[in-house]
Amino acid sequence: MTGRSIGVAVAFDRHLPPAVRELFGLLTNVGDVGVLLAAVALCYWFGDRRRGAVALAGVLGASSLTLALKGLFALPRPPTTVRVARATGYGFPSGHALSATVAFALLALALDRGSHRRRAAVAAAAVAVVCLSRVVIGVHYAVDVVVGVGAGLAYVAALVGVRDWRPRRAFAVAGVAAAAALLTNGLTPDATAAAAGVLGAGAAWTAFEVPSEASVRPLAAFGGLAVLGALGYAGNALELTLPAVFGLNLLVPAGIVALPLAVERVRKEESATVT
């Protein structure tokens, strides 16, 4: 098995009831990139703007780093006989484990609600559930998630300088990861989508001056998540040409960054019309 032990995955397959494994099949969605992007988008829209932008850059960079490492090692997933979920691509390291580690660690640092210890505990619990779920449903070996967490922590450590919350630096680090993903994978749809996401968010943050006081109302946030989520689904789940994949994945994170500015302009236009 290419040097990776399958014992844990087999043990779960043999001894856990199917209903339990199906439950973990639902819980694993917490680590989906789309879910993590929605979480950091809400942090960006309703929290501190700079901290939210760094969290957004972190998730986009983590996705790129995952692709870069998977393309570099090119190690397979466990055999389909132990899986209860569909998964494609290489298995090492676990992208869910890596991305969830980066996202929840940065959210724990970015948010102000509750104590730091409590936020860290919630983040650790969420990451643990995601990691366990990947092995329980049989799509990863145990070592895949362990290395994924380690790589995620290393990525967060590389962003330690953003404790003063410098989004441009965070987007630059994400850009390096995106370039590495293209280098190890070539112009695949996944690598193209990852590079487009980093470019779109970074360019939008650099180009637009989004005022910190530009608030997003819950209705606008719900509509934004719905529209951007639909575009993201189309850009990643449908069989599109590479230019279409690039364009849609460029637009979604750029939309996350620009939504507060768009909402503020609409609000000012409405106020001017009333007066």
Secondary structure as UniProt FT lines:
FT   TURN            2..3
FT   HELIX           7..15
FT   HELIX           18..27
FT   HELIX           28..31
FT   HELIX           33..46
FT   HELIX           49..73
FT   HELIX           80..82
FT   HELIX           95..110
FT   HELIX           116..136
FT   TURN            137..138
FT   HELIX           142..158
FT   HELIX           160..164
FT   HELIX           167..185
FT   HELIX           189..207
FT   TURN            212..213
FT   HELIX           218..237
FT   HELIX           242..274
//
